[in-house]
């Protein structure tokens, strides 16, 4: 499994865990639906750090979680501690 596939799988799982649709993420982040769908299915050629940060904030996780091979998305510690570790950029 390559990094793009890992990112796509983790993005889909996190979206499903929070019952988010592509349109929900679009409204929350301003990232185009086309870009979100490409990321969801591993069809992207690259991704900007700013995009990853926006997705992490919207999905209440850390940016590096998208790249973990075995991320435990349902653990309480994961969902409770994300705000302490996510950095917001203005």
Phi and psi restraints in degrees (range 20) as a CNS / XPLOR table:
assign (resid 1 and name C) (resid 2 and name N)
       (resid 2 and name CA) (resid 2 and name C) 1.0 -87.3 20.0 2
assign (resid 2 and name N) (resid 2 and name CA)
       (resid 2 and name C) (resid 3 and name N) 1.0 171.7 20.0 2
assign (resid 2 and name C) (resid 3 and name N)
       (resid 3 and name CA) (resid 3 and name C) 1.0 -61.0 20.0 2
assign (resid 3 and name N) (resid 3 and name CA)
       (resid 3 and name C) (resid 4 and name N) 1.0 -37.7 20.0 2
assign (resid 3 and name C) (resid 4 and name N)
       (resid 4 and name CA) (resid 4 and name C) 1.0 -63.8 20.0 2
assign (resid 4 and name N) (resid 4 and name CA)
       (resid 4 and name C) (resid 5 and name N) 1.0 -38.8 20.0 2
assign (resid 4 and name C) (resid 5 and name N)
       (resid 5 and name CA) (resid 5 and name C) 1.0 -70.3 20.0 2
assign (resid 5 and name N) (resid 5 and name CA)
       (resid 5 and name C) (resid 6 and name N) 1.0 -38.2 20.0 2
assign (resid 5 and name C) (resid 6 and name N)
       (resid 6 and name CA) (resid 6 and name C) 1.0 -63.7 20.0 2
assign (resid 6 and name N) (resid 6 and name CA)
       (resid 6 and name C) (resid 7 and name N) 1.0 -46.0 20.0 2
assign (resid 6 and name C) (resid 7 and name N)
       (resid 7 and name CA) (resid 7 and name C) 1.0 -58.9 20.0 2
assign (resid 7 and name N) (resid 7 and name CA)
       (resid 7 and name C) (resid 8 and name N) 1.0 -47.3 20.0 2
assign (resid 7 and name C) (resid 8 and name N)
       (resid 8 and name CA) (resid 8 and name C) 1.0 -61.3 20.0 2
assign (resid 8 and name N) (resid 8 and name CA)
       (resid 8 and name C) (resid 9 and name N) 1.0 -45.8 20.0 2
assign (resid 8 and name C) (resid 9 and name N)
       (resid 9 and name CA) (resid 9 and name C) 1.0 -62.2 20.0 2
assign (resid 9 and name N) (resid 9 and name CA)
       (resid 9 and name C) (resid 10 and name N) 1.0 -45.5 20.0 2
assign (resid 9 and name C) (resid 10 and name N)
       (resid 10 and name CA) (resid 10 and name C) 1.0 -65.8 20.0 2
assign (resid 10 and name N) (resid 10 and name CA)
       (resid 10 and name C) (resid 11 and name N) 1.0 -37.6 20.0 2
assign (resid 10 and name C) (resid 11 and name N)
       (resid 11 and name CA) (resid 11 and name C) 1.0 -63.1 20.0 2
assign (resid 11 and name N) (resid 11 and name CA)
       (resid 11 and name C) (resid 12 and name N) 1.0 -46.6 20.0 2
assign (resid 11 and name C) (resid 12 and name N)
       (resid 12 and name CA) (resid 12 and name C) 1.0 -62.9 20.0 2
assign (resid 12 and name N) (resid 12 and name CA)
       (resid 12 and name C) (resid 13 and name N) 1.0 -42.8 20.0 2
assign (resid 12 and name C) (resid 13 and name N)
       (resid 13 and name CA) (resid 13 and name C) 1.0 -65.2 20.0 2
assign (resid 13 and name N) (resid 13 and name CA)
       (resid 13 and name C) (resid 14 and name N) 1.0 -44.3 20.0 2
assign (resid 13 and name C) (resid 14 and name N)
       (resid 14 and name CA) (resid 14 and name C) 1.0 -65.5 20.0 2
assign (resid 14 and name N) (resid 14 and name CA)
       (resid 14 and name C) (resid 15 and name N) 1.0 -40.7 20.0 2
assign (resid 14 and name C) (resid 15 and name N)
       (resid 15 and name CA) (resid 15 and name C) 1.0 -61.1 20.0 2
assign (resid 15 and name N) (resid 15 and name CA)
       (resid 15 and name C) (resid 16 and name N) 1.0 -43.0 20.0 2
assign (resid 15 and name C) (resid 16 and name N)
       (resid 16 and name CA) (resid 16 and name C) 1.0 -66.5 20.0 2
assign (resid 16 and name N) (resid 16 and name CA)
       (resid 16 and name C) (resid 17 and name N) 1.0 -39.5 20.0 2
assign (resid 16 and name C) (resid 17 and name N)
       (resid 17 and name CA) (resid 17 and name C) 1.0 -59.0 20.0 2
assign (resid 17 and name N) (resid 17 and name CA)
       (resid 17 and name C) (resid 18 and name N) 1.0 -38.4 20.0 2
assign (resid 17 and name C) (resid 18 and name N)
       (resid 18 and name CA) (resid 18 and name C) 1.0 -95.8 20.0 2
assign (resid 18 and name N) (resid 18 and name CA)
       (resid 18 and name C) (resid 19 and name N) 1.0 3.6 20.0 2
assign (resid 18 and name C) (resid 19 and name N)
       (resid 19 and name CA) (resid 19 and name C) 1.0 57.9 20.0 2
assign (resid 19 and name N) (resid 19 and name CA)
       (resid 19 and name C) (resid 20 and name N) 1.0 41.3 20.0 2
assign (resid 19 and name C) (resid 20 and name N)
       (resid 20 and name CA) (resid 20 and name C) 1.0 -96.6 20.0 2
assign (resid 20 and name N) (resid 20 and name CA)
       (resid 20 and name C) (resid 21 and name N) 1.0 144.0 20.0 2
assign (resid 20 and name C) (resid 21 and name N)
       (resid 21 and name CA) (resid 21 and name C) 1.0 -104.3 20.0 2
assign (resid 21 and name N) (resid 21 and name CA)
       (resid 21 and name C) (resid 22 and name N) 1.0 168.1 20.0 2
assign (resid 21 and name C) (resid 22 and name N)
       (resid 22 and name CA) (resid 22 and name C) 1.0 -55.5 20.0 2
assign (resid 22 and name N) (resid 22 and name CA)
       (resid 22 and name C) (resid 23 and name N) 1.0 -42.4 20.0 2
assign (resid 22 and name C) (resid 23 and name N)
       (resid 23 and name CA) (resid 23 and name C) 1.0 -65.0 20.0 2
assign (resid 23 and name N) (resid 23 and name CA)
       (resid 23 and name C) (resid 24 and name N) 1.0 -32.4 20.0 2
assign (resid 23 and name C) (resid 24 and name N)
       (resid 24 and name CA) (resid 24 and name C) 1.0 -63.8 20.0 2
assign (resid 24 and name N) (resid 24 and name CA)
       (resid 24 and name C) (resid 25 and name N) 1.0 -46.0 20.0 2
assign (resid 24 and name C) (resid 25 and name N)
       (resid 25 and name CA) (resid 25 and name C) 1.0 -65.0 20.0 2
assign (resid 25 and name N) (resid 25 and name CA)
       (resid 25 and name C) (resid 26 and name N) 1.0 -38.4 20.0 2
assign (resid 25 and name C) (resid 26 and name N)
       (resid 26 and name CA) (resid 26 and name C) 1.0 -57.8 20.0 2
assign (resid 26 and name N) (resid 26 and name CA)
       (resid 26 and name C) (resid 27 and name N) 1.0 -47.1 20.0 2
assign (resid 26 and name C) (resid 27 and name N)
       (resid 27 and name CA) (resid 27 and name C) 1.0 -66.3 20.0 2
assign (resid 27 and name N) (resid 27 and name CA)
       (resid 27 and name C) (resid 28 and name N) 1.0 -35.4 20.0 2
assign (resid 27 and name C) (resid 28 and name N)
       (resid 28 and name CA) (resid 28 and name C) 1.0 -79.3 20.0 2
assign (resid 28 and name N) (resid 28 and name CA)
       (resid 28 and name C) (resid 29 and name N) 1.0 -31.2 20.0 2
assign (resid 28 and name C) (resid 29 and name N)
       (resid 29 and name CA) (resid 29 and name C) 1.0 -113.5 20.0 2
assign (resid 29 and name N) (resid 29 and name CA)
       (resid 29 and name C) (resid 30 and name N) 1.0 -24.2 20.0 2
assign (resid 29 and name C) (resid 30 and name N)
       (resid 30 and name CA) (resid 30 and name C) 1.0 81.7 20.0 2
assign (resid 30 and name N) (resid 30 and name CA)
       (resid 30 and name C) (resid 31 and name N) 1.0 2.0 20.0 2
assign (resid 30 and name C) (resid 31 and name N)
       (resid 31 and name CA) (resid 31 and name C) 1.0 -75.4 20.0 2
assign (resid 31 and name N) (resid 31 and name CA)
       (resid 31 and name C) (resid 32 and name N) 1.0 133.7 20.0 2
assign (resid 31 and name C) (resid 32 and name N)
       (resid 32 and name CA) (resid 32 and name C) 1.0 -60.4 20.0 2
assign (resid 32 and name N) (resid 32 and name CA)
       (resid 32 and name C) (resid 33 and name N) 1.0 149.5 20.0 2
assign (resid 32 and name C) (resid 33 and name N)
       (resid 33 and name CA) (resid 33 and name C) 1.0 -60.6 20.0 2
assign (resid 33 and name N) (resid 33 and name CA)
       (resid 33 and name C) (resid 34 and name N) 1.0 -37.0 20.0 2
assign (resid 33 and name C) (resid 34 and name N)
       (resid 34 and name CA) (resid 34 and name C) 1.0 -61.2 20.0 2
assign (resid 34 and name N) (resid 34 and name CA)
       (resid 34 and name C) (resid 35 and name N) 1.0 -44.0 20.0 2
assign (resid 34 and name C) (resid 35 and name N)
       (resid 35 and name CA) (resid 35 and name C) 1.0 -65.9 20.0 2
assign (resid 35 and name N) (resid 35 and name CA)
       (resid 35 and name C) (resid 36 and name N) 1.0 -45.0 20.0 2
assign (resid 35 and name C) (resid 36 and name N)
       (resid 36 and name CA) (resid 36 and name C) 1.0 -60.9 20.0 2
assign (resid 36 and name N) (resid 36 and name CA)
       (resid 36 and name C) (resid 37 and name N) 1.0 -44.1 20.0 2
assign (resid 36 and name C) (resid 37 and name N)
       (resid 37 and name CA) (resid 37 and name C) 1.0 -65.4 20.0 2
assign (resid 37 and name N) (resid 37 and name CA)
       (resid 37 and name C) (resid 38 and name N) 1.0 -39.0 20.0 2
assign (resid 37 and name C) (resid 38 and name N)
       (resid 38 and name CA) (resid 38 and name C) 1.0 -63.2 20.0 2
assign (resid 38 and name N) (resid 38 and name CA)
       (resid 38 and name C) (resid 39 and name N) 1.0 -40.5 20.0 2
assign (resid 38 and name C) (resid 39 and name N)
       (resid 39 and name CA) (resid 39 and name C) 1.0 -67.9 20.0 2
assign (resid 39 and name N) (resid 39 and name CA)
       (resid 39 and name C) (resid 40 and name N) 1.0 -38.7 20.0 2
assign (resid 39 and name C) (resid 40 and name N)
       (resid 40 and name CA) (resid 40 and name C) 1.0 -60.9 20.0 2
assign (resid 40 and name N) (resid 40 and name CA)
       (resid 40 and name C) (resid 41 and name N) 1.0 -32.2 20.0 2
assign (resid 40 and name C) (resid 41 and name N)
       (resid 41 and name CA) (resid 41 and name C) 1.0 -113.1 20.0 2
assign (resid 41 and name N) (resid 41 and name CA)
       (resid 41 and name C) (resid 42 and name N) 1.0 13.1 20.0 2
assign (resid 41 and name C) (resid 42 and name N)
       (resid 42 and name CA) (resid 42 and name C) 1.0 67.4 20.0 2
assign (resid 42 and name N) (resid 42 and name CA)
       (resid 42 and name C) (resid 43 and name N) 1.0 27.0 20.0 2
assign (resid 42 and name C) (resid 43 and name N)
       (resid 43 and name CA) (resid 43 and name C) 1.0 -98.5 20.0 2
assign (resid 43 and name N) (resid 43 and name CA)
       (resid 43 and name C) (resid 44 and name N) 1.0 6.4 20.0 2
assign (resid 43 and name C) (resid 44 and name N)
       (resid 44 and name CA) (resid 44 and name C) 1.0 -83.1 20.0 2
assign (resid 44 and name N) (resid 44 and name CA)
       (resid 44 and name C) (resid 45 and name N) 1.0 153.6 20.0 2
assign (resid 44 and name C) (resid 45 and name N)
       (resid 45 and name CA) (resid 45 and name C) 1.0 -90.9 20.0 2
assign (resid 45 and name N) (resid 45 and name CA)
       (resid 45 and name C) (resid 46 and name N) 1.0 -22.2 20.0 2
assign (resid 45 and name C) (resid 46 and name N)
       (resid 46 and name CA) (resid 46 and name C) 1.0 -176.5 20.0 2
assign (resid 46 and name N) (resid 46 and name CA)
       (resid 46 and name C) (resid 47 and name N) 1.0 167.9 20.0 2
assign (resid 46 and name C) (resid 47 and name N)
       (resid 47 and name CA) (resid 47 and name C) 1.0 -142.1 20.0 2
assign (resid 47 and name N) (resid 47 and name CA)
       (resid 47 and name C) (resid 48 and name N) 1.0 139.3 20.0 2
assign (resid 47 and name C) (resid 48 and name N)
       (resid 48 and name CA) (resid 48 and name C) 1.0 -79.5 20.0 2
assign (resid 48 and name N) (resid 48 and name CA)
       (resid 48 and name C) (resid 49 and name N) 1.0 147.9 20.0 2
assign (resid 48 and name C) (resid 49 and name N)
       (resid 49 and name CA) (resid 49 and name C) 1.0 -59.5 20.0 2
assign (resid 49 and name N) (resid 49 and name CA)
       (resid 49 and name C) (resid 50 and name N) 1.0 -36.5 20.0 2
assign (resid 49 and name C) (resid 50 and name N)
       (resid 50 and name CA) (resid 50 and name C) 1.0 -61.5 20.0 2
assign (resid 50 and name N) (resid 50 and name CA)
       (resid 50 and name C) (resid 51 and name N) 1.0 -38.4 20.0 2
assign (resid 50 and name C) (resid 51 and name N)
       (resid 51 and name CA) (resid 51 and name C) 1.0 -64.9 20.0 2
assign (resid 51 and name N) (resid 51 and name CA)
       (resid 51 and name C) (resid 52 and name N) 1.0 -44.3 20.0 2
assign (resid 51 and name C) (resid 52 and name N)
       (resid 52 and name CA) (resid 52 and name C) 1.0 -61.7 20.0 2
assign (resid 52 and name N) (resid 52 and name CA)
       (resid 52 and name C) (resid 53 and name N) 1.0 -43.1 20.0 2
assign (resid 52 and name C) (resid 53 and name N)
       (resid 53 and name CA) (resid 53 and name C) 1.0 -61.3 20.0 2
assign (resid 53 and name N) (resid 53 and name CA)
       (resid 53 and name C) (resid 54 and name N) 1.0 -44.3 20.0 2
assign (resid 53 and name C) (resid 54 and name N)
       (resid 54 and name CA) (resid 54 and name C) 1.0 -62.2 20.0 2
assign (resid 54 and name N) (resid 54 and name CA)
       (resid 54 and name C) (resid 55 and name N) 1.0 -42.2 20.0 2
assign (resid 54 and name C) (resid 55 and name N)
       (resid 55 and name CA) (resid 55 and name C) 1.0 -64.6 20.0 2
assign (resid 55 and name N) (resid 55 and name CA)
       (resid 55 and name C) (resid 56 and name N) 1.0 -41.6 20.0 2
assign (resid 55 and name C) (resid 56 and name N)
       (resid 56 and name CA) (resid 56 and name C) 1.0 -62.1 20.0 2
assign (resid 56 and name N) (resid 56 and name CA)
       (resid 56 and name C) (resid 57 and name N) 1.0 -43.3 20.0 2
assign (resid 56 and name C) (resid 57 and name N)
       (resid 57 and name CA) (resid 57 and name C) 1.0 -63.6 20.0 2
assign (resid 57 and name N) (resid 57 and name CA)
       (resid 57 and name C) (resid 58 and name N) 1.0 -47.4 20.0 2
assign (resid 57 and name C) (resid 58 and name N)
       (resid 58 and name CA) (resid 58 and name C) 1.0 -64.8 20.0 2
assign (resid 58 and name N) (resid 58 and name CA)
       (resid 58 and name C) (resid 59 and name N) 1.0 -35.3 20.0 2
assign (resid 58 and name C) (resid 59 and name N)
       (resid 59 and name CA) (resid 59 and name C) 1.0 -97.3 20.0 2
assign (resid 59 and name N) (resid 59 and name CA)
       (resid 59 and name C) (resid 60 and name N) 1.0 10.5 20.0 2
assign (resid 59 and name C) (resid 60 and name N)
       (resid 60 and name CA) (resid 60 and name C) 1.0 53.0 20.0 2
assign (resid 60 and name N) (resid 60 and name CA)
       (resid 60 and name C) (resid 61 and name N) 1.0 54.0 20.0 2
assign (resid 60 and name C) (resid 61 and name N)
       (resid 61 and name CA) (resid 61 and name C) 1.0 -147.1 20.0 2
assign (resid 61 and name N) (resid 61 and name CA)
       (resid 61 and name C) (resid 62 and name N) 1.0 180.0 20.0 2
assign (resid 61 and name C) (resid 62 and name N)
       (resid 62 and name CA) (resid 62 and name C) 1.0 -94.9 20.0 2
assign (resid 62 and name N) (resid 62 and name CA)
       (resid 62 and name C) (resid 63 and name N) 1.0 146.6 20.0 2
assign (resid 62 and name C) (resid 63 and name N)
       (resid 63 and name CA) (resid 63 and name C) 1.0 -54.1 20.0 2
assign (resid 63 and name N) (resid 63 and name CA)
       (resid 63 and name C) (resid 64 and name N) 1.0 -39.1 20.0 2
assign (resid 63 and name C) (resid 64 and name N)
       (resid 64 and name CA) (resid 64 and name C) 1.0 -67.6 20.0 2
assign (resid 64 and name N) (resid 64 and name CA)
       (resid 64 and name C) (resid 65 and name N) 1.0 -18.6 20.0 2
assign (resid 64 and name C) (resid 65 and name N)
       (resid 65 and name CA) (resid 65 and name C) 1.0 -61.0 20.0 2
assign (resid 65 and name N) (resid 65 and name CA)
       (resid 65 and name C) (resid 66 and name N) 1.0 -30.1 20.0 2
assign (resid 65 and name C) (resid 66 and name N)
       (resid 66 and name CA) (resid 66 and name C) 1.0 -66.2 20.0 2
assign (resid 66 and name N) (resid 66 and name CA)
       (resid 66 and name C) (resid 67 and name N) 1.0 -19.3 20.0 2
assign (resid 66 and name C) (resid 67 and name N)
       (resid 67 and name CA) (resid 67 and name C) 1.0 -105.6 20.0 2
assign (resid 67 and name N) (resid 67 and name CA)
       (resid 67 and name C) (resid 68 and name N) 1.0 3.2 20.0 2
assign (resid 67 and name C) (resid 68 and name N)
       (resid 68 and name CA) (resid 68 and name C) 1.0 -80.9 20.0 2
assign (resid 68 and name N) (resid 68 and name CA)
       (resid 68 and name C) (resid 69 and name N) 1.0 135.5 20.0 2
assign (resid 68 and name C) (resid 69 and name N)
       (resid 69 and name CA) (resid 69 and name C) 1.0 -68.2 20.0 2
assign (resid 69 and name N) (resid 69 and name CA)
       (resid 69 and name C) (resid 70 and name N) 1.0 -39.3 20.0 2
assign (resid 69 and name C) (resid 70 and name N)
       (resid 70 and name CA) (resid 70 and name C) 1.0 -127.0 20.0 2
assign (resid 70 and name N) (resid 70 and name CA)
       (resid 70 and name C) (resid 71 and name N) 1.0 69.5 20.0 2
assign (resid 70 and name C) (resid 71 and name N)
       (resid 71 and name CA) (resid 71 and name C) 1.0 -82.2 20.0 2
assign (resid 71 and name N) (resid 71 and name CA)
       (resid 71 and name C) (resid 72 and name N) 1.0 132.2 20.0 2
assign (resid 71 and name C) (resid 72 and name N)
       (resid 72 and name CA) (resid 72 and name C) 1.0 -93.8 20.0 2
assign (resid 72 and name N) (resid 72 and name CA)
       (resid 72 and name C) (resid 73 and name N) 1.0 88.3 20.0 2
assign (resid 72 and name C) (resid 73 and name N)
       (resid 73 and name CA) (resid 73 and name C) 1.0 -71.7 20.0 2
assign (resid 73 and name N) (resid 73 and name CA)
       (resid 73 and name C) (resid 74 and name N) 1.0 -20.4 20.0 2
assign (resid 73 and name C) (resid 74 and name N)
       (resid 74 and name CA) (resid 74 and name C) 1.0 -97.7 20.0 2
assign (resid 74 and name N) (resid 74 and name CA)
       (resid 74 and name C) (resid 75 and name N) 1.0 -2.5 20.0 2
assign (resid 74 and name C) (resid 75 and name N)
       (resid 75 and name CA) (resid 75 and name C) 1.0 -70.0 20.0 2
assign (resid 75 and name N) (resid 75 and name CA)
       (resid 75 and name C) (resid 76 and name N) 1.0 143.3 20.0 2
assign (resid 75 and name C) (resid 76 and name N)
       (resid 76 and name CA) (resid 76 and name C) 1.0 -62.9 20.0 2
assign (resid 76 and name N) (resid 76 and name CA)
       (resid 76 and name C) (resid 77 and name N) 1.0 -38.9 20.0 2
assign (resid 76 and name C) (resid 77 and name N)
       (resid 77 and name CA) (resid 77 and name C) 1.0 -62.7 20.0 2
assign (resid 77 and name N) (resid 77 and name CA)
       (resid 77 and name C) (resid 78 and name N) 1.0 -33.4 20.0 2
assign (resid 77 and name C) (resid 78 and name N)
       (resid 78 and name CA) (resid 78 and name C) 1.0 -65.5 20.0 2
assign (resid 78 and name N) (resid 78 and name CA)
       (resid 78 and name C) (resid 79 and name N) 1.0 -47.7 20.0 2
assign (resid 78 and name C) (resid 79 and name N)
       (resid 79 and name CA) (resid 79 and name C) 1.0 -77.1 20.0 2
assign (resid 79 and name N) (resid 79 and name CA)
       (resid 79 and name C) (resid 80 and name N) 1.0 -24.6 20.0 2
assign (resid 79 and name C) (resid 80 and name N)
       (resid 80 and name CA) (resid 80 and name C) 1.0 -85.2 20.0 2
assign (resid 80 and name N) (resid 80 and name CA)
       (resid 80 and name C) (resid 81 and name N) 1.0 -26.2 20.0 2
assign (resid 80 and name C) (resid 81 and name N)
       (resid 81 and name CA) (resid 81 and name C) 1.0 -101.1 20.0 2
assign (resid 81 and name N) (resid 81 and name CA)
       (resid 81 and name C) (resid 82 and name N) 1.0 -2.9 20.0 2
assign (resid 81 and name C) (resid 82 and name N)
       (resid 82 and name CA) (resid 82 and name C) 1.0 -62.5 20.0 2
assign (resid 82 and name N) (resid 82 and name CA)
       (resid 82 and name C) (resid 83 and name N) 1.0 -36.9 20.0 2
assign (resid 82 and name C) (resid 83 and name N)
       (resid 83 and name CA) (resid 83 and name C) 1.0 -64.6 20.0 2
assign (resid 83 and name N) (resid 83 and name CA)
       (resid 83 and name C) (resid 84 and name N) 1.0 -29.5 20.0 2
assign (resid 83 and name C) (resid 84 and name N)
       (resid 84 and name CA) (resid 84 and name C) 1.0 -71.9 20.0 2
assign (resid 84 and name N) (resid 84 and name CA)
       (resid 84 and name C) (resid 85 and name N) 1.0 -19.7 20.0 2
assign (resid 84 and name C) (resid 85 and name N)
       (resid 85 and name CA) (resid 85 and name C) 1.0 -113.3 20.0 2
assign (resid 85 and name N) (resid 85 and name CA)
       (resid 85 and name C) (resid 86 and name N) 1.0 -13.3 20.0 2
assign (resid 85 and name C) (resid 86 and name N)
       (resid 86 and name CA) (resid 86 and name C) 1.0 -83.6 20.0 2
assign (resid 86 and name N) (resid 86 and name CA)
       (resid 86 and name C) (resid 87 and name N) 1.0 129.6 20.0 2
assign (resid 86 and name C) (resid 87 and name N)
       (resid 87 and name CA) (resid 87 and name C) 1.0 -98.3 20.0 2
assign (resid 87 and name N) (resid 87 and name CA)
       (resid 87 and name C) (resid 88 and name N) 1.0 129.3 20.0 2
assign (resid 87 and name C) (resid 88 and name N)
       (resid 88 and name CA) (resid 88 and name C) 1.0 -100.0 20.0 2
assign (resid 88 and name N) (resid 88 and name CA)
       (resid 88 and name C) (resid 89 and name N) 1.0 138.2 20.0 2
assign (resid 88 and name C) (resid 89 and name N)
       (resid 89 and name CA) (resid 89 and name C) 1.0 -111.1 20.0 2
assign (resid 89 and name N) (resid 89 and name CA)
       (resid 89 and name C) (resid 90 and name N) 1.0 134.7 20.0 2
